[in-house]
Structure formats: C-alpha cells, structure tokens
Amino acid sequence: MQTGFVGLGAMGAHMARSLHRAGLLNGVWNRTVDKAAALAQELNCHAFKDLAELAANCEAVVICVSADADVREVVAGLEAGLSPRMIVMDCSTIGAGTAREMHARLAPLGVGFLDCPVSGGVEGARAATLVIMAGGEEEQFEQGRPVLEKMGKTVTYFGSSGAGQAAKATNQIMCAGIIQAVGEAMAFAHAEGLPLERLIETLGKGAGSSWYFVNRAPFMARNSFPAGFKVRLHAKDLRICRDMAAKRGAELPVVESTLKQYAQLIVQGYGDEDISAVYRLTSALFPENKAASSS
C-alpha cells in the first residue's frame, strides 16, 4: 500500500523513515517545505507540492501533526485528491470529537479515517516500536494495519471513531502522574546525596520502575532536558483530557496539578523542553537542591 506521510516533526520524520524501510513510503509533505525536501532527498521519495497531489498519488495517508486545527486543515487539503477505498490514518493526538468529525467528513467520499495516536516517544518512533491505539471502522483498521505495523510494535483496535483518542488520553493521564512522581523521587534522592546514576540503574529494575523513570530520570540527573515530548505539547494533550473528563462531570486532580506545573515551566521559558523538566520545580522543593543549583 503506497503511503504518503504528512507532518515531519520529531516523531513524524522517524515514522516516515520506518515506512520507507518497509518499502511503503511514496512521498511526504510538510508545512515547512525545506524539511520535506530534505527528507525526500534522504529517502529518495517524492516531496509533494501540496496535499491534494500527495493524496492523488497514494493509496493511504498517515498524518502526524500537533493539534486539532492542524488535522482539520490537512484533511481539507487532502480532500480534492482522495478517492474511494483510500484510508487516512491520523497519528496525531487530538480530541475524540475531532476524530469523529473527520471520520464523518470523509465517509461520504468512501474514504476511511482512523484515529490512531501513538505512544513511545522519539525513541519508539526511531525504532518503530511505538504503541498505536486505533479507533474507526474495524474493516478499515484491518486495511490500514499493515502500514501501522511498520511503525509500531503494539497496534490495538479499540472500537469506533474516537476510541483511539480516548485510549491515548488515558495514556497521557498516566504519563502526567508518572513524570510527577519521578520528578519528586529524583529531587528527594538528590537531596539525600545518593549517587543518581547508580540509583537509576538499580531502581529501574524494581517495582517502582516505569518507562519514564528508565528513560527520563537520567535527564533529571544531568539537569538537562532535551525535547523528547515537549512540555507545551503534553499540556495541550492534558487540556484535551480535562475537556473530555469535564463532559462526564469529572475533574482529575493529577491532570490539574500537572497543568499548573507546566504553566509555570512555560512562563519560565521551558515550554519546549522535555516534560522531565518538571524536575526544575520538584528539585526546588528541597533547600539543599536549590542552594546547589544556584552555586
């Protein structure tokens, strides 16, 4: 199934490379033209001049962009080139309502739309080991599965349109709680004078371990937070979670407390750092850490 890829950010570029390795990538498009041209040259594929041209020359399209408005804009741009039996797979993290809206928009054209957000960070995108959560028509999921399986190790169908985004929202709530806990634990360990690298190696094999502890506690130990999953992007995702919960009459304490922390980091100029930058705040809870960081 010859596939076009839209959105070549930190995750998308690696996902496009995975499709290329599998012989499925026909071409790419990105809002920043130079980025698309550079990847197309690297992979010896097409850099399409617009979205309609990409759609007209592919059997499937994968989207990986930042927000609901971006997905709406991309789908509108694709429409003129789409044809029946094509499938659009959106790997962005957006609201379940927007996913259902896009599904309804493309259904009269005979085009399938799957909401299939991903988890696993830049590392998972690079290694094609992402977890992919899909919602949409089951028949269309089976049609798109061979493409999704080239980008992810775990590809799961959760139900009708919007179900993939609901599963991803669940994941994002868990990430919020875990990164808070890891930040507090590492700040505590630092204040106690423990050898942090040795601690990470040991506790990474214990009952309290997690992907975020193993992969992001080292950032905290070095007090350096290169973007894997940006603070401002997780904040966007958590606002989606908050809105979804509010529609069911609930307020989620972990979501609310994490959004407050992220708001502080963004105001301080750290919005484009990895979410492990919460350590900047948790470390300051301990006077010993605060004094060490200012000396």
C-alpha positions as CSV (number, residue, x, y, z in Angstrom):
1,M,0.0,0.0,0.0
2,Q,1.9,3.1,-1.2
3,T,1.6,5.7,1.5
4,G,2.1,9.4,1.8
5,F,3.2,11.0,5.1
6,V,2.2,14.4,6.4
7,G,3.9,16.1,9.3
8,L,7.7,15.6,9.7
9,G,8.3,16.7,13.2
10,A,10.4,14.9,15.9
11,M,8.1,11.9,15.7
12,G,6.8,12.0,12.1
13,A,10.2,12.1,10.4
14,H,11.2,8.8,12.1
15,M,7.8,7.2,11.4
16,A,8.2,8.2,7.7
17,R,11.7,6.6,7.7
18,S,10.1,3.4,9.1
19,L,7.6,3.3,6.2
20,H,10.5,3.9,3.8
21,R,12.4,0.9,5.2
22,A,9.4,-1.2,4.6
23,G,9.0,-0.1,1.0
24,L,5.7,1.6,1.7
25,L,6.6,5.3,1.5
26,N,5.7,7.1,-1.7
27,G,6.2,10.6,-0.6
28,V,6.0,13.3,2.0
29,W,4.5,16.7,2.7
30,N,5.3,19.2,5.4
31,R,4.2,22.8,6.1
32,T,7.9,23.7,6.2
33,V,8.8,22.9,2.6
34,D,12.5,22.7,3.2
35,K,12.0,19.9,5.8
36,A,10.0,17.8,3.3
37,A,12.6,18.4,0.6
38,A,15.5,17.3,2.8
39,L,13.8,14.1,3.9
40,A,12.6,13.3,0.4
41,Q,16.2,13.7,-0.8
42,E,17.5,11.5,2.0
43,L,14.9,8.7,1.3
44,N,14.8,9.1,-2.5
45,C,11.0,9.7,-2.5
46,H,8.7,12.5,-3.6
47,A,8.2,15.8,-1.8
48,F,4.7,16.7,-3.0
49,K,3.9,20.3,-3.7
50,D,0.6,20.2,-2.0
51,L,-1.7,17.8,0.0
52,A,-4.1,17.1,-2.9
53,E,-1.2,16.0,-5.1
54,L,0.0,13.7,-2.3
55,A,-3.4,12.1,-1.9
56,A,-3.8,11.6,-5.6
57,N,-0.6,9.7,-5.8
58,C,-1.0,7.4,-2.8
59,E,-3.3,4.6,-1.6
60,A,-3.1,5.7,2.1
61,V,-2.1,8.8,4.0
62,V,-0.5,9.0,7.5
63,I,-0.8,12.3,9.4
64,C,1.3,13.3,12.4
65,V,0.7,16.9,13.4
66,S,0.3,18.9,16.6
67,A,-3.3,19.9,17.2
68,D,-7.0,19.6,16.2
69,A,-6.9,22.6,13.9
70,D,-3.8,21.2,12.1
71,V,-5.7,17.9,11.4
72,R,-8.7,19.7,10.1
73,E,-6.5,21.8,7.8
74,V,-4.7,18.7,6.5
75,V,-7.9,16.7,5.8
76,A,-9.4,19.7,4.0
77,G,-6.2,19.9,1.9
78,L,-6.3,16.2,1.1
79,E,-9.9,16.0,0.0
80,A,-9.5,17.1,-3.6
81,G,-7.1,14.2,-4.2
82,L,-8.8,11.5,-2.3
83,S,-10.6,8.6,-4.0
84,P,-12.9,5.8,-2.7
85,R,-11.2,2.9,-0.7
86,M,-8.4,5.1,0.4
87,I,-7.6,5.3,4.0
88,V,-6.4,8.2,6.1
89,M,-4.6,7.3,9.4
90,D,-4.2,10.2,11.8
91,C,-1.4,9.5,14.4
92,S,-1.8,13.0,16.0
93,T,-3.1,13.4,19.5
94,I,-6.4,15.3,19.2
95,G,-9.8,15.3,20.8
96,A,-12.0,12.3,20.2
97,G,-14.7,14.7,19.0
98,T,-12.5,16.0,16.2
99,A,-11.6,12.4,15.2
100,R,-15.3,11.6,14.9
101,E,-15.8,14.9,12.9
102,M,-13.1,13.9,10.4
103,H,-14.5,10.4,10.1
104,A,-17.9,11.8,9.3
105,R,-16.4,14.2,6.8
106,L,-14.6,11.6,4.8
107,A,-17.2,8.8,4.9
108,P,-19.4,10.2,2.1
109,L,-16.3,10.1,-0.1
110,G,-15.9,6.4,0.6
111,V,-12.6,7.2,2.4
112,G,-11.7,5.6,5.7
113,F,-10.5,7.7,8.6
114,L,-8.7,6.1,11.6
115,D,-7.7,7.9,14.7
116,C,-4.5,6.1,15.7
117,P,-2.4,8.1,18.1
118,V,0.9,6.8,19.2
119,S,3.0,6.4,22.4
120,G,6.6,5.6,22.9
121,G,8.4,8.9,22.4
122,V,11.0,9.8,19.9
123,E,12.9,6.6,20.8
124,G,9.9,4.4,19.8
125,A,9.4,6.3,16.6
126,R,13.0,5.9,15.7
127,A,13.0,2.1,16.4
128,A,9.5,1.5,15.0
129,T,8.4,0.2,18.4
130,L,5.5,2.6,19.0
131,V,2.3,1.6,20.8
132,I,-0.6,2.6,18.4
133,M,-4.2,2.9,19.6
134,A,-6.8,2.8,16.8
135,G,-10.4,3.9,16.5
136,G,-12.7,3.8,13.4
137,E,-14.4,1.1,11.3
138,E,-12.9,-2.3,12.0
139,E,-12.7,-3.2,8.4
140,Q,-10.7,-0.1,7.6
141,F,-8.5,-0.8,10.6
142,E,-7.6,-4.2,9.1
143,Q,-7.0,-2.4,5.8
144,G,-4.6,0.0,7.4
145,R,-3.0,-2.4,9.9
146,P,0.0,-3.4,7.6
147,V,1.0,0.3,7.4
148,L,0.6,0.8,11.2
149,E,2.6,-2.3,12.0
150,K,5.6,-0.9,10.2
151,M,5.7,2.0,12.6
152,G,4.7,0.3,15.9
153,K,5.3,-2.9,17.8
154,T,1.9,-2.9,19.5
155,V,-1.1,-2.0,17.3
156,T,-4.5,-2.3,19.0
157,Y,-8.1,-1.7,17.8
158,F,-10.3,-0.1,20.5
159,G,-13.6,0.5,18.7
160,S,-15.5,3.1,16.8
161,S,-14.2,6.5,15.7
162,G,-12.7,8.4,18.7
163,A,-11.8,5.3,20.7
164,G,-8.1,5.6,19.8
165,Q,-8.0,9.1,21.0
166,A,-9.8,8.1,24.3
167,A,-7.1,5.4,24.8
168,K,-4.4,7.9,24.2
169,A,-6.0,10.4,26.6
170,T,-5.8,7.6,29.2
171,N,-2.1,7.2,28.5
172,Q,-1.5,10.9,28.8
173,I,-3.1,11.0,32.2
174,M,-0.8,8.1,33.3
175,C,2.2,9.9,31.9
176,A,1.3,13.0,33.9
177,G,1.2,11.2,37.2
178,I,4.4,9.2,36.5
179,I,6.5,12.2,35.5
180,Q,5.4,14.0,38.6
181,A,6.3,11.0,40.8
182,V,9.7,10.5,39.1
183,G,10.4,14.2,39.5
184,E,9.7,14.2,43.2
185,A,11.6,11.0,43.7
186,M,14.7,12.2,41.9
187,A,14.7,15.5,43.8
188,F,14.4,13.6,47.1
189,A,17.3,11.3,46.0
190,H,19.5,14.3,45.1
191,A,18.8,15.9,48.5
192,E,19.8,12.7,50.2
193,G,23.1,12.7,48.4
194,L,22.6,9.4,46.6
195,P,24.7,8.5,43.5
196,L,21.9,9.2,41.0
197,E,23.2,7.1,38.0
198,R,23.6,4.1,40.3
199,L,20.2,4.7,41.8
200,I,18.6,4.8,38.3
201,E,20.2,1.6,37.3
202,T,19.1,-0.2,40.4
203,L,15.5,1.2,40.8
204,G,15.0,0.8,37.1
205,K,14.8,-3.0,37.9
206,G,12.5,-2.5,40.9
207,A,8.7,-2.4,41.4
208,G,8.5,1.3,41.1
209,S,10.1,1.5,37.7
210,S,8.5,2.8,34.5
211,W,9.4,3.8,31.0
212,Y,9.7,7.4,32.2
213,F,11.9,6.5,35.1
214,V,14.3,4.5,33.0
215,N,14.4,6.9,30.0
216,R,13.9,10.3,31.7
217,A,15.4,10.1,35.2
218,P,18.9,10.3,33.5
219,F,17.8,13.7,32.1
220,M,17.0,14.8,35.7
221,A,20.3,13.5,37.0
222,R,22.1,15.6,34.4
223,N,19.7,18.6,34.9
224,S,19.4,18.7,31.1
225,F,16.1,18.2,29.3
226,P,16.4,17.8,25.5
227,A,13.0,17.6,23.9
228,G,11.6,14.2,23.6
229,F,8.0,15.1,24.5
230,K,7.7,18.9,24.9
231,V,6.0,20.4,27.9
232,R,3.7,22.5,25.8
233,L,2.6,19.5,23.8
234,H,1.8,17.4,26.8
235,A,-0.1,20.5,28.3
236,K,-2.2,20.5,25.1
237,D,-2.9,16.8,25.5
238,L,-3.9,17.2,29.1
239,R,-6.3,20.0,28.2
240,I,-7.9,17.5,25.9
241,C,-8.1,15.1,28.8
242,R,-9.6,17.8,31.1
243,D,-12.3,18.7,28.5
244,M,-13.2,15.0,28.0
245,A,-13.5,14.4,31.7
246,A,-15.5,17.6,32.2
247,K,-18.1,16.4,29.7
248,R,-18.6,13.5,32.1
249,G,-18.8,15.8,35.1
250,A,-15.4,14.9,36.5
251,E,-12.2,16.9,37.4
252,L,-9.0,14.9,37.5
253,P,-6.5,16.0,40.2
254,V,-3.4,14.7,38.5
255,V,-4.3,16.4,35.3
256,E,-5.0,19.7,37.1
257,S,-1.8,19.7,39.2
258,T,0.4,18.8,36.2
259,L,-1.2,21.6,34.1
260,K,-0.3,24.0,36.8
261,Q,3.3,22.8,36.8
262,Y,3.5,23.0,33.1
263,A,2.1,26.6,33.1
264,Q,4.9,27.5,35.5
265,L,7.5,26.0,33.2
266,I,6.1,27.7,30.1
267,V,6.1,31.1,31.8
268,Q,9.8,30.5,32.8
269,G,10.7,29.7,29.2
270,Y,10.9,25.9,29.4
271,G,7.9,25.0,27.3
272,D,10.0,23.4,24.5
273,E,11.9,21.2,26.9
274,D,11.1,17.6,27.6
275,I,8.4,17.0,30.3
276,S,11.1,15.7,32.6
277,A,11.8,19.4,33.2
278,V,9.2,19.2,36.0
279,Y,12.4,18.3,37.9
280,R,13.2,22.1,37.8
281,L,10.2,22.6,40.1
282,T,10.5,19.5,42.3
283,S,14.2,20.0,42.9
284,A,13.4,23.5,44.2
285,L,11.2,21.9,46.9
286,F,14.4,21.0,48.8
287,P,16.5,23.9,50.1
288,E,19.7,21.8,49.6
289,N,19.0,21.3,45.9
290,K,18.1,24.9,45.5
291,A,21.4,26.1,47.0
292,A,23.4,23.6,44.9
293,S,21.8,24.7,41.7
294,S,22.5,28.4,42.4
295,S,26.1,27.9,43.4
